[in-house]
Amino acid sequence: MIVLASASPRRKELLQLITDEFEVIPSNFDESVSKEISVEAIPQYLAEMKADDIHKAHFDDVVIGCDTGVFVDGTMLGKPSSKKNAFEMLRALSGRTHKVITGCAILYKSKKISFSCTTEVSFYELEDREISDYIETGEPMDKAGAYGIQGKGSLLVKGIDGDFFNVVGLPVSELSRQLKKIY
Amino acid sequence: MIVLASASPRRKELLQLITDEFEVIPSNFDESVSKEISVEAIPQYLAEMKADDIHKAHFDDVVIGCDTGVFVDGTMLGKPSSKKNAFEMLRALSGRTHKVITGCAILYKSKKISFSCTTEVSFYELEDREISDYIETGEPMDKAGAYGIQGKGSLLVKGIDGDFFNVVGLPVSELSRQLKKIY
């Protein structure tokens, strides 16, 4: 059995592109990180911790852990804490290219594969009005970096370089290839 | 009123990212092309013809015409005519980068904007078995180039360079910006 250690409905939907036979058991891993890790290594580290957390009680299952971060100016943007914070994030992303990194870890018995997948995302130059209107749709509030590329956030994006679904939260294409190696 | 001159359910869904207020009136334009046009200019030409076809009876509406083509080795791939043909197309795309070009035309009264949007798509090296399994899902048969990047076809794709939704059939991000100029 495959176990997805994530509560994200978007990841659940994406994993269905690979298989319908899996169970969702979200990890309760406390997402604090030691400062000894470089910022862009955080998603893979957290993915490993989440997978490990569930793997303890599911040793004979294939456990998948994931974590997605938005990186700009050497910092990782999480989910916005307020509309004001969402505005600040989108202002920081406007007219530039940033990185979205999803870390994935697959644990099965004593085997482990973990990897990071990076996609570059270029935003149009945004007017304040455009940012405010987007925030009013309510879409940014539960999303890292304050946008959803698969929704109305798509209108802010000029183009990407890399895997699209990696930005949504699960690099299905690489994940399906890695799953075949372990399972 | 905005009129989408396309019968594609995927385009209808994507246009809803821009607005809910539009009507779908598919063009019956016969998709034959004079040989004097370069192959990569075909989508924009067809988009103009389709928009023009509907615009005649909807002069005071904003009419949007679109056409998407998959280009490899100097030829444009349409929808596959058979499973065998789908296999040949996917074999031709395997392990390489190809272009997807969507042409869009917007007509409003005597104003016209038309443009082409190009996205490069890189496929993994595919095994025959992988191609056959994908064809068996039924997904390729109604799609240019025999794959749907938004569905199980995503598992064949290593990455893209450009706008994702342009590959699905409507470059919503650029289209929304061009619509603001004309309307």
Interface residues (C-beta under 8 A of the other chain):
Chain A: L17 I18 T119 Y124 I149 G151 K152 S154 L155 L156 V157 K158 G159 I160 D161 G162 D163 F164 F165 V172 S173 S176 R177
Chain B: L17 I18 T119 Y124 I149 G151 K152 S154 L155 L156 V157 K158 G159 I160 D161 G162 D163 F164 F165 V172 S173 S176 R177
